[in-house]
Amino acid sequence: MKRLTAYTLIVFLSIGFTACTEKSEQKTQQAQEEVEETIKSAQKEVNVQKERFINAVDEQLVKMEEEMDELKQKINESTGEQKSDLQKQWESLNDQKEELENDLDELRAKADKNWYDLKENIDDQLDGLKDSFNSLKEDLGIDS
């Protein structure tokens, strides 16, 4: 009788342990699925932020290019040494713009997790480009 009670007790403990293990596995699986969903959601948000940033820079560059065409016309109307100095400024400005466009293309191709480093560089380049652009406009006597 004692053996039967002992066997019964062992069977019940085994069943209880198995049920606990299955619940733990279910909870672990559920937690893992939640983590994967969170990661996917974060990746989507990074993609959205990256695209917004790229679009904003593109818009600024398009506007600046239109104004650069106008500046080039004014420079061509200038004469003498002033024209030469203004042309050098415009060429430097154009070089800065092209470098920024190249880095923006690199950003488009860059893996999403690494885009923040390049974003900071592009922000700095854009600020420098705007400063050079405003300086050239000022030298041409155009209000910013």
Phi, psi and omega in degrees: 000319178298323179294317180298319178295319180294315178298318179299316179298318180295318179297315180296319177295321179296316178296316178298318179295318179298317179297319178296319180296318179296320178295319179297317179296321178295317180294321178296316179298317180296317179296320179296319178296321178294320178296316179297319178295321178296319178296315179298318179297318179295320179296320178297318180295320177298317178299318180296313179299317180298313180296319177299316180297312181300315180297320180296316179294317177303315180299317179295321180293320179298314179298316181295321179298320177299316180289328178295325177298319178295319178297320180299321178296317179295321178297318179296333178280345179286170181225162171065212184295326179300318180298317180298315179296318180293323178295321178296318178297317181296318179297319177297317177299316179296320177298317178299317180297316180295320177297318178297317178297321177297317179293326177294321175297320177297320179298319179302323184271347187285148176301141186303323184290341183254007189285337183298322179299314180290328179301315179300318179297317180294320177302315179296317179297319180296319176299315179296320179296317178297318178298314180296319179298313180294325178296317178295318178298319179296317179296333178273356179079027179255133178288142180284000000 
